[in-house]
Amino acid sequence: MLDINLFKRQVKEWIAKTPQGDSQALLDFCEAQIPPSQFTAYQWLVDQTMSWYTQMMERRKLGDPSEWESG
């Protein structure tokens, strides 16, 4: 079973360590964190993470720092 809290922490750490990363790099990272045998069951988590990341990046472009770390 995948530890969702650990997954979220790892994603936030990846974002902090990879400020020039893009959506495709994050998607690759997320997919690598989920064991292949469990990927179908946790596809929703990858989708949710990518949606959150897209929103966060849009807020950064708009200069709203209050939203950079929420989620």
PDB file of N, CA, C and O in Angstrom, chain B, residues numbered from 101:
ATOM      1  N   MET B 101       0.845  -1.182   0.000  1.00  0.00           N
ATOM      2  CA  MET B 101       0.000   0.000   0.000  1.00  0.00           C
ATOM      3  C   MET B 101       0.890   1.245   0.000  1.00  0.00           C
ATOM      4  O   MET B 101       1.897   1.316   0.705  1.00  0.00           O
ATOM      5  N   LEU B 102       0.497   2.188  -0.787  1.00  0.00           N
ATOM      6  CA  LEU B 102       1.252   3.422  -0.924  1.00  0.00           C
ATOM      7  C   LEU B 102       0.946   4.358   0.243  1.00  0.00           C
ATOM      8  O   LEU B 102      -0.216   4.547   0.605  1.00  0.00           O
ATOM      9  N   ASP B 103       1.979   4.935   0.821  1.00  0.00           N
ATOM     10  CA  ASP B 103       1.818   5.925   1.891  1.00  0.00           C
ATOM     11  C   ASP B 103       1.581   7.282   1.224  1.00  0.00           C
ATOM     12  O   ASP B 103       2.520   7.907   0.729  1.00  0.00           O
ATOM     13  N   ILE B 104       0.336   7.729   1.213  1.00  0.00           N
ATOM     14  CA  ILE B 104      -0.031   8.960   0.519  1.00  0.00           C
ATOM     15  C   ILE B 104       0.655  10.171   1.130  1.00  0.00           C
ATOM     16  O   ILE B 104       1.074  11.069   0.399  1.00  0.00           O
ATOM     17  N   ASN B 105       0.781  10.219   2.449  1.00  0.00           N
ATOM     18  CA  ASN B 105       1.462  11.353   3.083  1.00  0.00           C
ATOM     19  C   ASN B 105       2.929  11.417   2.682  1.00  0.00           C
ATOM     20  O   ASN B 105       3.463  12.500   2.444  1.00  0.00           O
ATOM     21  N   LEU B 106       3.575  10.274   2.607  1.00  0.00           N
ATOM     22  CA  LEU B 106       4.967  10.232   2.152  1.00  0.00           C
ATOM     23  C   LEU B 106       5.062  10.687   0.698  1.00  0.00           C
ATOM     24  O   LEU B 106       5.968  11.438   0.337  1.00  0.00           O
ATOM     25  N   PHE B 107       4.140  10.238  -0.121  1.00  0.00           N
ATOM     26  CA  PHE B 107       4.113  10.650  -1.525  1.00  0.00           C
ATOM     27  C   PHE B 107       4.015  12.166  -1.631  1.00  0.00           C
ATOM     28  O   PHE B 107       4.766  12.784  -2.386  1.00  0.00           O
ATOM     29  N   LYS B 108       3.105  12.764  -0.888  1.00  0.00           N
ATOM     30  CA  LYS B 108       2.925  14.223  -0.931  1.00  0.00           C
ATOM     31  C   LYS B 108       4.185  14.951  -0.453  1.00  0.00           C
ATOM     32  O   LYS B 108       4.578  15.968  -1.026  1.00  0.00           O
ATOM     33  N   ARG B 109       4.805  14.429   0.586  1.00  0.00           N
ATOM     34  CA  ARG B 109       6.049  15.027   1.094  1.00  0.00           C
ATOM     35  C   ARG B 109       7.146  14.950   0.039  1.00  0.00           C
ATOM     36  O   ARG B 109       7.881  15.915  -0.173  1.00  0.00           O
ATOM     37  N   GLN B 110       7.251  13.808  -0.615  1.00  0.00           N
ATOM     38  CA  GLN B 110       8.272  13.635  -1.641  1.00  0.00           C
ATOM     39  C   GLN B 110       8.039  14.581  -2.820  1.00  0.00           C
ATOM     40  O   GLN B 110       8.992  15.110  -3.392  1.00  0.00           O
ATOM     41  N   VAL B 111       6.787  14.790  -3.176  1.00  0.00           N
ATOM     42  CA  VAL B 111       6.471  15.720  -4.264  1.00  0.00           C
ATOM     43  C   VAL B 111       6.886  17.131  -3.872  1.00  0.00           C
ATOM     44  O   VAL B 111       7.512  17.830  -4.668  1.00  0.00           O
ATOM     45  N   LYS B 112       6.550  17.560  -2.667  1.00  0.00           N
ATOM     46  CA  LYS B 112       6.918  18.902  -2.223  1.00  0.00           C
ATOM     47  C   LYS B 112       8.436  19.060  -2.151  1.00  0.00           C
ATOM     48  O   LYS B 112       8.962  20.122  -2.485  1.00  0.00           O
ATOM     49  N   GLU B 113       9.140  18.021  -1.721  1.00  0.00           N
ATOM     50  CA  GLU B 113      10.602  18.069  -1.692  1.00  0.00           C
ATOM     51  C   GLU B 113      11.162  18.159  -3.112  1.00  0.00           C
ATOM     52  O   GLU B 113      12.112  18.901  -3.363  1.00  0.00           O
ATOM     53  N   TRP B 114      10.574  17.405  -4.033  1.00  0.00           N
ATOM     54  CA  TRP B 114      11.016  17.455  -5.422  1.00  0.00           C
ATOM     55  C   TRP B 114      10.849  18.869  -5.980  1.00  0.00           C
ATOM     56  O   TRP B 114      11.746  19.386  -6.646  1.00  0.00           O
ATOM     57  N   ILE B 115       9.711  19.487  -5.711  1.00  0.00           N
ATOM     58  CA  ILE B 115       9.458  20.843  -6.196  1.00  0.00           C
ATOM     59  C   ILE B 115      10.471  21.823  -5.613  1.00  0.00           C
ATOM     60  O   ILE B 115      10.977  22.691  -6.325  1.00  0.00           O
ATOM     61  N   ALA B 116      10.768  21.689  -4.326  1.00  0.00           N
ATOM     62  CA  ALA B 116      11.730  22.585  -3.683  1.00  0.00           C
ATOM     63  C   ALA B 116      13.137  22.394  -4.253  1.00  0.00           C
ATOM     64  O   ALA B 116      13.879  23.364  -4.409  1.00  0.00           O
ATOM     65  N   LYS B 117      13.504  21.155  -4.563  1.00  0.00           N
ATOM     66  CA  LYS B 117      14.846  20.861  -5.063  1.00  0.00           C
ATOM     67  C   LYS B 117      14.968  21.048  -6.576  1.00  0.00           C
ATOM     68  O   LYS B 117      16.075  21.091  -7.111  1.00  0.00           O
ATOM     69  N   THR B 118      13.833  21.159  -7.258  1.00  0.00           N
ATOM     70  CA  THR B 118      13.824  21.246  -8.712  1.00  0.00           C
ATOM     71  C   THR B 118      12.990  22.447  -9.160  1.00  0.00           C
ATOM     72  O   THR B 118      11.965  22.274  -9.820  1.00  0.00           O
ATOM     73  N   PRO B 119      13.417  23.657  -8.809  1.00  0.00           N
ATOM     74  CA  PRO B 119      12.598  24.830  -9.125  1.00  0.00           C
ATOM     75  C   PRO B 119      12.419  25.072 -10.621  1.00  0.00           C
ATOM     76  O   PRO B 119      11.462  25.731 -11.027  1.00  0.00           O
ATOM     77  N   GLN B 120      13.310  24.558 -11.431  1.00  0.00           N
ATOM     78  CA  GLN B 120      13.181  24.722 -12.884  1.00  0.00           C
ATOM     79  C   GLN B 120      12.465  23.545 -13.536  1.00  0.00           C
ATOM     80  O   GLN B 120      12.369  23.464 -14.761  1.00  0.00           O
ATOM     81  N   GLY B 121      11.967  22.638 -12.707  1.00  0.00           N
ATOM     82  CA  GLY B 121      11.271  21.474 -13.236  1.00  0.00           C
ATOM     83  C   GLY B 121       9.988  21.869 -13.944  1.00  0.00           C
ATOM     84  O   GLY B 121       9.425  22.934 -13.691  1.00  0.00           O
ATOM     85  N   ASP B 122       9.536  21.002 -14.828  1.00  0.00           N
ATOM     86  CA  ASP B 122       8.296  21.277 -15.536  1.00  0.00           C
ATOM     87  C   ASP B 122       7.288  20.169 -15.253  1.00  0.00           C
ATOM     88  O   ASP B 122       7.575  19.221 -14.522  1.00  0.00           O
ATOM     89  N   SER B 123       6.126  20.303 -15.830  1.00  0.00           N
ATOM     90  CA  SER B 123       5.045  19.347 -15.578  1.00  0.00           C
ATOM     91  C   SER B 123       5.427  17.927 -15.973  1.00  0.00           C
ATOM     92  O   SER B 123       5.109  16.977 -15.257  1.00  0.00           O
ATOM     93  N   GLN B 124       6.101  17.775 -17.097  1.00  0.00           N
ATOM     94  CA  GLN B 124       6.471  16.432 -17.544  1.00  0.00           C
ATOM     95  C   GLN B 124       7.465  15.789 -16.581  1.00  0.00           C
ATOM     96  O   GLN B 124       7.361  14.597 -16.291  1.00  0.00           O
ATOM     97  N   ALA B 125       8.416  16.555 -16.089  1.00  0.00           N
ATOM     98  CA  ALA B 125       9.392  16.019 -15.132  1.00  0.00           C
ATOM     99  C   ALA B 125       8.699  15.615 -13.833  1.00  0.00           C
ATOM    100  O   ALA B 125       9.029  14.586 -13.243  1.00  0.00           O
ATOM    101  N   LEU B 126       7.738  16.427 -13.390  1.00  0.00           N
ATOM    102  CA  LEU B 126       7.000  16.068 -12.178  1.00  0.00           C
ATOM    103  C   LEU B 126       6.154  14.828 -12.413  1.00  0.00           C
ATOM    104  O   LEU B 126       6.084  13.955 -11.548  1.00  0.00           O
ATOM    105  N   LEU B 127       5.518  14.739 -13.557  1.00  0.00           N
ATOM    106  CA  LEU B 127       4.718  13.558 -13.875  1.00  0.00           C
ATOM    107  C   LEU B 127       5.587  12.301 -13.844  1.00  0.00           C
ATOM    108  O   LEU B 127       5.195  11.282 -13.276  1.00  0.00           O
ATOM    109  N   ASP B 128       6.755  12.381 -14.450  1.00  0.00           N
ATOM    110  CA  ASP B 128       7.680  11.243 -14.435  1.00  0.00           C
ATOM    111  C   ASP B 128       8.065  10.877 -13.006  1.00  0.00           C
ATOM    112  O   ASP B 128       8.107   9.700 -12.649  1.00  0.00           O
ATOM    113  N   PHE B 129       8.346  11.894 -12.191  1.00  0.00           N
ATOM    114  CA  PHE B 129       8.709  11.657 -10.798  1.00  0.00           C
ATOM    115  C   PHE B 129       7.561  10.974 -10.055  1.00  0.00           C
ATOM    116  O   PHE B 129       7.772   9.985  -9.352  1.00  0.00           O
ATOM    117  N   CYS B 130       6.362  11.498 -10.210  1.00  0.00           N
ATOM    118  CA  CYS B 130       5.196  10.937  -9.517  1.00  0.00           C
ATOM    119  C   CYS B 130       4.964   9.482  -9.914  1.00  0.00           C
ATOM    120  O   CYS B 130       4.742   8.619  -9.064  1.00  0.00           O
ATOM    121  N   GLU B 131       5.018   9.232 -11.206  1.00  0.00           N
ATOM    122  CA  GLU B 131       4.786   7.867 -11.680  1.00  0.00           C
ATOM    123  C   GLU B 131       5.844   6.907 -11.164  1.00  0.00           C
ATOM    124  O   GLU B 131       5.550   5.735 -10.927  1.00  0.00           O
ATOM    125  N   ALA B 132       7.067   7.382 -10.986  1.00  0.00           N
ATOM    126  CA  ALA B 132       8.145   6.532 -10.483  1.00  0.00           C
ATOM    127  C   ALA B 132       7.976   6.198  -9.002  1.00  0.00           C
ATOM    128  O   ALA B 132       8.545   5.219  -8.519  1.00  0.00           O
ATOM    129  N   GLN B 133       7.198   7.003  -8.280  1.00  0.00           N
ATOM    130  CA  GLN B 133       7.010   6.775  -6.854  1.00  0.00           C
ATOM    131  C   GLN B 133       5.977   5.690  -6.559  1.00  0.00           C
ATOM    132  O   GLN B 133       5.907   5.182  -5.440  1.00  0.00           O
ATOM    133  N   ILE B 134       5.186   5.341  -7.553  1.00  0.00           N
ATOM    134  CA  ILE B 134       4.110   4.370  -7.356  1.00  0.00           C
ATOM    135  C   ILE B 134       4.518   3.035  -7.968  1.00  0.00           C
ATOM    136  O   ILE B 134       4.856   2.968  -9.150  1.00  0.00           O
ATOM    137  N   PRO B 135       4.486   1.975  -7.167  1.00  0.00           N
ATOM    138  CA  PRO B 135       4.823   0.657  -7.709  1.00  0.00           C
ATOM    139  C   PRO B 135       3.894   0.304  -8.883  1.00  0.00           C
ATOM    140  O   PRO B 135       2.694   0.570  -8.819  1.00  0.00           O
ATOM    141  N   PRO B 136       4.436  -0.284  -9.938  1.00  0.00           N
ATOM    142  CA  PRO B 136       3.616  -0.613 -11.110  1.00  0.00           C
ATOM    143  C   PRO B 136       2.355  -1.412 -10.777  1.00  0.00           C
ATOM    144  O   PRO B 136       1.307  -1.201 -11.387  1.00  0.00           O
ATOM    145  N   SER B 137       2.453  -2.309  -9.833  1.00  0.00           N
ATOM    146  CA  SER B 137       1.293  -3.131  -9.481  1.00  0.00           C
ATOM    147  C   SER B 137       0.180  -2.327  -8.808  1.00  0.00           C
ATOM    148  O   SER B 137      -0.954  -2.798  -8.718  1.00  0.00           O
ATOM    149  N   GLN B 138       0.493  -1.115  -8.335  1.00  0.00           N
ATOM    150  CA  GLN B 138      -0.492  -0.284  -7.658  1.00  0.00           C
ATOM    151  C   GLN B 138      -0.865   0.967  -8.454  1.00  0.00           C
ATOM    152  O   GLN B 138      -1.669   1.783  -8.003  1.00  0.00           O
ATOM    153  N   PHE B 139      -0.270   1.108  -9.644  1.00  0.00           N
ATOM    154  CA  PHE B 139      -0.447   2.352 -10.377  1.00  0.00           C
ATOM    155  C   PHE B 139      -1.905   2.646 -10.709  1.00  0.00           C
ATOM    156  O   PHE B 139      -2.357   3.779 -10.545  1.00  0.00           O
ATOM    157  N   THR B 140      -2.629   1.668 -11.161  1.00  0.00           N
ATOM    158  CA  THR B 140      -4.031   1.891 -11.518  1.00  0.00           C
ATOM    159  C   THR B 140      -4.831   2.384 -10.328  1.00  0.00           C
ATOM    160  O   THR B 140      -5.675   3.269 -10.469  1.00  0.00           O
ATOM    161  N   ALA B 141      -4.576   1.825  -9.166  1.00  0.00           N
ATOM    162  CA  ALA B 141      -5.311   2.216  -7.959  1.00  0.00           C
ATOM    163  C   ALA B 141      -4.971   3.633  -7.506  1.00  0.00           C
ATOM    164  O   ALA B 141      -5.773   4.270  -6.823  1.00  0.00           O
ATOM    165  N   TYR B 142      -3.795   4.132  -7.876  1.00  0.00           N
ATOM    166  CA  TYR B 142      -3.354   5.451  -7.414  1.00  0.00           C
ATOM    167  C   TYR B 142      -3.195   6.470  -8.544  1.00  0.00           C
ATOM    168  O   TYR B 142      -2.598   7.529  -8.349  1.00  0.00           O
ATOM    169  N   GLN B 143      -3.720   6.155  -9.701  1.00  0.00           N
ATOM    170  CA  GLN B 143      -3.679   7.109 -10.814  1.00  0.00           C
ATOM    171  C   GLN B 143      -4.333   8.431 -10.412  1.00  0.00           C
ATOM    172  O   GLN B 143      -3.895   9.499 -10.840  1.00  0.00           O
ATOM    173  N   TRP B 144      -5.378   8.357  -9.595  1.00  0.00           N
ATOM    174  CA  TRP B 144      -6.075   9.560  -9.136  1.00  0.00           C
ATOM    175  C   TRP B 144      -5.125  10.494  -8.394  1.00  0.00           C
ATOM    176  O   TRP B 144      -5.256  11.714  -8.488  1.00  0.00           O
ATOM    177  N   LEU B 145      -4.179   9.934  -7.664  1.00  0.00           N
ATOM    178  CA  LEU B 145      -3.242  10.736  -6.892  1.00  0.00           C
ATOM    179  C   LEU B 145      -2.294  11.503  -7.819  1.00  0.00           C
ATOM    180  O   LEU B 145      -1.975  12.665  -7.567  1.00  0.00           O
ATOM    181  N   VAL B 146      -1.858  10.859  -8.865  1.00  0.00           N
ATOM    182  CA  VAL B 146      -1.006  11.532  -9.852  1.00  0.00           C
ATOM    183  C   VAL B 146      -1.801  12.650 -10.522  1.00  0.00           C
ATOM    184  O   VAL B 146      -1.304  13.766 -10.675  1.00  0.00           O
ATOM    185  N   ASP B 147      -3.032  12.347 -10.919  1.00  0.00           N
ATOM    186  CA  ASP B 147      -3.879  13.363 -11.558  1.00  0.00           C
ATOM    187  C   ASP B 147      -4.105  14.553 -10.634  1.00  0.00           C
ATOM    188  O   ASP B 147      -4.015  15.703 -11.065  1.00  0.00           O
ATOM    189  N   GLN B 148      -4.396  14.282  -9.379  1.00  0.00           N
ATOM    190  CA  GLN B 148      -4.628  15.341  -8.399  1.00  0.00           C
ATOM    191  C   GLN B 148      -3.358  16.174  -8.194  1.00  0.00           C
ATOM    192  O   GLN B 148      -3.423  17.400  -8.106  1.00  0.00           O
ATOM    193  N   THR B 149      -2.224  15.514  -8.121  1.00  0.00           N
ATOM    194  CA  THR B 149      -0.954  16.208  -7.932  1.00  0.00           C
ATOM    195  C   THR B 149      -0.650  17.120  -9.114  1.00  0.00           C
ATOM    196  O   THR B 149      -0.208  18.255  -8.935  1.00  0.00           O
ATOM    197  N   MET B 150      -0.885  16.621 -10.309  1.00  0.00           N
ATOM    198  CA  MET B 150      -0.610  17.429 -11.495  1.00  0.00           C
ATOM    199  C   MET B 150      -1.554  18.631 -11.575  1.00  0.00           C
ATOM    200  O   MET B 150      -1.143  19.711 -11.998  1.00  0.00           O
ATOM    201  N   SER B 151      -2.788  18.454 -11.182  1.00  0.00           N
ATOM    202  CA  SER B 151      -3.740  19.563 -11.169  1.00  0.00           C
ATOM    203  C   SER B 151      -3.304  20.622 -10.164  1.00  0.00           C
ATOM    204  O   SER B 151      -3.321  21.817 -10.461  1.00  0.00           O
ATOM    205  N   TRP B 152      -2.914  20.178  -8.973  1.00  0.00           N
ATOM    206  CA  TRP B 152      -2.435  21.098  -7.934  1.00  0.00           C
ATOM    207  C   TRP B 152      -1.189  21.846  -8.424  1.00  0.00           C
ATOM    208  O   TRP B 152      -1.079  23.057  -8.236  1.00  0.00           O
ATOM    209  N   TYR B 153      -0.262  21.133  -9.046  1.00  0.00           N
ATOM    210  CA  TYR B 153       0.971  21.744  -9.537  1.00  0.00           C
ATOM    211  C   TYR B 153       0.677  22.808 -10.601  1.00  0.00           C
ATOM    212  O   TYR B 153       1.260  23.892 -10.586  1.00  0.00           O
ATOM    213  N   THR B 154      -0.224  22.487 -11.509  1.00  0.00           N
ATOM    214  CA  THR B 154      -0.597  23.443 -12.557  1.00  0.00           C
ATOM    215  C   THR B 154      -1.182  24.713 -11.945  1.00  0.00           C
ATOM    216  O   THR B 154      -0.832  25.821 -12.352  1.00  0.00           O
ATOM    217  N   GLN B 155      -2.061  24.553 -10.978  1.00  0.00           N
ATOM    218  CA  GLN B 155      -2.654  25.712 -10.303  1.00  0.00           C
ATOM    219  C   GLN B 155      -1.595  26.517  -9.561  1.00  0.00           C
ATOM    220  O   GLN B 155      -1.603  27.747  -9.606  1.00  0.00           O
ATOM    221  N   MET B 156      -0.696  25.836  -8.887  1.00  0.00           N
ATOM    222  CA  MET B 156       0.351  26.514  -8.136  1.00  0.00           C
ATOM    223  C   MET B 156       1.255  27.321  -9.081  1.00  0.00           C
ATOM    224  O   MET B 156       1.621  28.456  -8.776  1.00  0.00           O
ATOM    225  N   MET B 157       1.605  26.735 -10.212  1.00  0.00           N
ATOM    226  CA  MET B 157       2.470  27.432 -11.161  1.00  0.00           C
ATOM    227  C   MET B 157       1.761  28.648 -11.759  1.00  0.00           C
ATOM    228  O   MET B 157       2.392  29.678 -11.996  1.00  0.00           O
ATOM    229  N   GLU B 158       0.473  28.537 -12.000  1.00  0.00           N
ATOM    230  CA  GLU B 158      -0.285  29.685 -12.513  1.00  0.00           C
ATOM    231  C   GLU B 158      -0.309  30.812 -11.480  1.00  0.00           C
ATOM    232  O   GLU B 158      -0.175  31.983 -11.836  1.00  0.00           O
ATOM    233  N   ARG B 159      -0.475  30.466 -10.221  1.00  0.00           N
ATOM    234  CA  ARG B 159      -0.476  31.480  -9.162  1.00  0.00           C
ATOM    235  C   ARG B 159       0.885  32.138  -9.045  1.00  0.00           C
ATOM    236  O   ARG B 159       0.978  33.340  -8.795  1.00  0.00           O
ATOM    237  N   ARG B 160       1.934  31.362  -9.222  1.00  0.00           N
ATOM    238  CA  ARG B 160       3.283  31.943  -9.184  1.00  0.00           C
ATOM    239  C   ARG B 160       3.462  32.955 -10.309  1.00  0.00           C
ATOM    240  O   ARG B 160       4.046  34.020 -10.109  1.00  0.00           O
ATOM    241  N   LYS B 161       2.958  32.617 -11.491  1.00  0.00           N
ATOM    242  CA  LYS B 161       3.058  33.535 -12.633  1.00  0.00           C
ATOM    243  C   LYS B 161       2.310  34.830 -12.353  1.00  0.00           C
ATOM    244  O   LYS B 161       2.713  35.899 -12.812  1.00  0.00           O
ATOM    245  N   LEU B 162       1.216  34.732 -11.596  1.00  0.00           N
ATOM    246  CA  LEU B 162       0.419  35.900 -11.261  1.00  0.00           C
ATOM    247  C   LEU B 162       0.988  36.659 -10.075  1.00  0.00           C
ATOM    248  O   LEU B 162       0.505  37.739  -9.736  1.00  0.00           O
ATOM    249  N   GLY B 163       2.027  36.094  -9.434  1.00  0.00           N
ATOM    250  CA  GLY B 163       2.678  36.768  -8.316  1.00  0.00           C
ATOM    251  C   GLY B 163       1.946  36.655  -7.000  1.00  0.00           C
ATOM    252  O   GLY B 163       2.026  37.563  -6.172  1.00  0.00           O
ATOM    253  N   ASP B 164       1.226  35.554  -6.783  1.00  0.00           N
ATOM    254  CA  ASP B 164       0.490  35.342  -5.536  1.00  0.00           C
ATOM    255  C   ASP B 164       1.261  34.359  -4.643  1.00  0.00           C
ATOM    256  O   ASP B 164       0.974  33.162  -4.646  1.00  0.00           O
ATOM    257  N   PRO B 165       2.241  34.867  -3.877  1.00  0.00           N
ATOM    258  CA  PRO B 165       3.082  33.963  -3.060  1.00  0.00           C
ATOM    259  C   PRO B 165       2.334  33.265  -1.936  1.00  0.00           C
ATOM    260  O   PRO B 165       2.831  32.274  -1.401  1.00  0.00           O
ATOM    261  N   SER B 166       1.167  33.743  -1.564  1.00  0.00           N
ATOM    262  CA  SER B 166       0.418  33.109  -0.478  1.00  0.00           C
ATOM    263  C   SER B 166      -0.042  31.704  -0.861  1.00  0.00           C
ATOM    264  O   SER B 166      -0.362  30.896   0.011  1.00  0.00           O
ATOM    265  N   GLU B 167      -0.075  31.415  -2.135  1.00  0.00           N
ATOM    266  CA  GLU B 167      -0.566  30.120  -2.607  1.00  0.00           C
ATOM    267  C   GLU B 167       0.547  29.163  -3.021  1.00  0.00           C
ATOM    268  O   GLU B 167       0.254  28.033  -3.411  1.00  0.00           O
ATOM    269  N   TRP B 168       1.796  29.569  -2.953  1.00  0.00           N
ATOM    270  CA  TRP B 168       2.883  28.749  -3.462  1.00  0.00           C
ATOM    271  C   TRP B 168       3.008  27.407  -2.761  1.00  0.00           C
ATOM    272  O   TRP B 168       3.323  26.405  -3.403  1.00  0.00           O
ATOM    273  N   GLU B 169       2.772  27.370  -1.486  1.00  0.00           N
ATOM    274  CA  GLU B 169       2.995  26.133  -0.737  1.00  0.00           C
ATOM    275  C   GLU B 169       1.710  25.491  -0.245  1.00  0.00           C
ATOM    276  O   GLU B 169       1.771  24.507   0.493  1.00  0.00           O
ATOM    277  N   SER B 170       0.574  25.998  -0.615  1.00  0.00           N
ATOM    278  CA  SER B 170      -0.664  25.377  -0.153  1.00  0.00           C
ATOM    279  C   SER B 170      -0.906  24.109  -0.923  1.00  0.00           C
ATOM    280  O   SER B 170      -0.371  23.904  -2.012  1.00  0.00           O
ATOM    281  N   GLY B 171      -1.731  23.253  -0.332  1.00  0.00           N
ATOM    282  CA  GLY B 171      -2.080  22.026  -1.033  1.00  0.00           C
ATOM    283  C   GLY B 171      -1.797  20.886  -0.222  1.00  0.00           C
ATOM    284  O   GLY B 171      -2.027  19.754  -0.647  1.00  0.00           O
TER     285      GLY B 171
END
